[in-house]
Amino acid sequence: MTILPTFYAWSQEHIQRVFEAKTSADCLQALNDTFSQNVELTLNGSPIPRTYLESTIMRMVEASGFRLSVEWLNAVEVPRDQSYRSGALGGYYVIRNLRRQSQESATPMLYERHKSINVIIDSESSDPSIDSRRIVKLALVATDKPMHIDS
């Protein structure tokens, strides 16, 4: 049997691959490697379709000029068994270098997105020799804050 990384290690790698992608194709591949095609999603308490998640992330990554960075601040994981093939993870991370127009200025401003997540991760294959884990449920709470650049 293959020894799988912990959910925290898996999540750190996959979320970084999504948001720190250097091309649109890499971002899309990372999304498909991270989220089940049938993922159940909520954003700030409201259900959203996978297509909304995908298009929003793609716009964020592309608008940043492929310059986003992710910093995980903490996480708690609970595997269903010692194999780490399925279980739950709750975590908090910040995505920096988001670019968007503010209401006060015509010049794009830099923001950081603070995210609290609760996910269920399951293997999509019964083959124990491959890591087929994907996020199948995601409850996401997120807010944007202006970035403070130290001079």
Steps between C-alpha positions, in 0.01 A plus 500: 500500500620852415566726799308820437589848626287638783193704403680816610806428283274397207289815540802730524643355178173499306379845604840648418493331158155653435573858605873522424462356148714674237264427207126467451547137392693421820229663710223303330694173542558579868128570548414163343763324715363664817120512468264218412287569191197454729631708793238651733589863571386786719650850504417715802200275569354498146519200265706554183560280195846366417500710181476817712793391717707414194428824308556717808836338576611519137414874488689562828811317383502659153423855627797476738734435207560153652654660810277373782655353812343278766588490868338235720455618858360184657305180444343211689456162332304191591558191283236226499780246539880474489508486118403868459285402200201692640425741779454864592714811520431846638747774421578866456714656229563835334537562126703813424544726194140500381448792261167674458343842463399676818199727523725794591761470224524419130838337564488130589585437865663202669286289733543187703225241538460340842343154481371264762420159356342176611537216252426133458764319297431159343684267264330471163659163428512184707852429369725545808810549283392843370412824674157577357391729783282799416302751701138381484348756741621853567354758737690823442484831686700773324552875511736739321711759680728766350865401510729721701831533324793576730733757349 
